[in-house]
Amino acid sequence: MRLKKNKDIERIRNNPKNVRFEVLDKVLKKVGFKLRKPKSGSSHYTYKKGYSILTVPKHNPVVECYVKKALEFIEKEAKSE
């Protein structure tokens, strides 16, 4: 996948402090991560692709450290393809 063409990824890179959960969810699914929804009352969503696992709590906006970790995973996956 070409990362430079994706406007959502560019917006996330430019402003990682103000990212809505829905936008991050859409981007992660677009690059191939599978979503595992939380069970019984948890707010932590788990994304998995191969051996890469990323857990993100559903808050708006998403905390910056989770956004940066997601960007690292996305960039790592792009380089491996």
C-alpha positions as CSV (number, residue, x, y, z in Angstrom):
1,M,0.0,0.0,0.0
2,R,1.3,3.5,-0.8
3,L,1.3,5.4,2.4
4,K,2.0,8.8,0.8
5,K,-1.3,8.7,-1.1
6,N,-3.4,8.1,2.1
7,K,-4.7,11.4,3.4
8,D,-5.8,10.0,6.7
9,I,-2.3,8.7,7.5
10,E,-0.8,12.1,6.6
11,R,-3.3,13.9,8.9
12,I,-2.4,11.5,11.7
13,R,1.3,12.1,11.1
14,N,0.9,15.8,11.1
15,N,-1.2,15.9,14.3
16,P,-0.9,12.8,16.4
17,K,-2.4,14.5,19.5
18,N,-5.8,15.0,17.9
19,V,-6.8,11.7,16.3
20,R,-10.3,10.3,16.7
21,F,-10.6,6.5,17.4
22,E,-12.8,6.0,14.3
23,V,-10.1,7.5,12.0
24,L,-7.3,5.3,13.5
25,D,-9.6,2.3,13.3
26,K,-10.3,2.9,9.6
27,V,-6.6,3.4,8.8
28,L,-5.5,0.2,10.7
29,K,-8.2,-1.8,8.9
30,K,-7.2,-0.4,5.5
31,V,-3.6,-1.5,5.9
32,G,-4.7,-5.0,6.8
33,F,-5.0,-5.2,10.6
34,K,-7.7,-7.5,11.9
35,L,-9.9,-6.1,14.7
36,R,-10.7,-8.1,17.9
37,K,-13.4,-6.3,19.8
38,P,-13.3,-6.2,23.6
39,K,-15.3,-8.5,25.7
40,S,-17.7,-7.5,28.5
41,G,-17.1,-3.9,29.4
42,S,-13.6,-3.4,28.3
43,S,-12.7,-0.4,26.1
44,H,-9.4,-1.8,24.7
45,Y,-9.5,-2.9,21.1
46,T,-6.9,-5.2,19.8
47,Y,-5.5,-5.2,16.2
48,K,-3.5,-8.0,14.8
49,K,-1.5,-8.5,11.6
50,G,0.9,-11.4,11.5
51,Y,2.9,-11.2,14.6
52,S,2.2,-7.6,15.2
53,I,-0.3,-6.9,18.0
54,L,-1.5,-3.4,18.9
55,T,-4.0,-2.6,21.7
56,V,-5.8,0.8,21.6
57,P,-8.2,2.1,24.2
58,K,-11.3,3.6,22.7
59,H,-11.1,7.3,23.7
60,N,-11.6,10.4,21.7
61,P,-9.0,11.7,21.0
62,V,-6.8,8.7,21.2
63,V,-3.8,9.2,23.5
64,E,-0.7,10.2,21.5
65,C,1.5,7.3,22.5
66,Y,-1.0,4.8,21.0
67,V,-1.2,6.8,17.8
68,K,2.6,6.9,17.5
69,K,2.8,3.2,18.1
70,A,0.2,2.6,15.4
71,L,2.2,4.7,12.9
72,E,5.3,2.6,13.7
73,F,3.4,-0.6,12.9
74,I,2.0,0.9,9.7
75,E,5.4,2.1,8.5
76,K,7.0,-1.3,9.4
77,E,4.3,-3.2,7.5
78,A,4.7,-0.9,4.5
79,K,8.5,-1.5,4.4
80,S,8.1,-5.2,4.5
81,E,5.7,-5.3,1.5
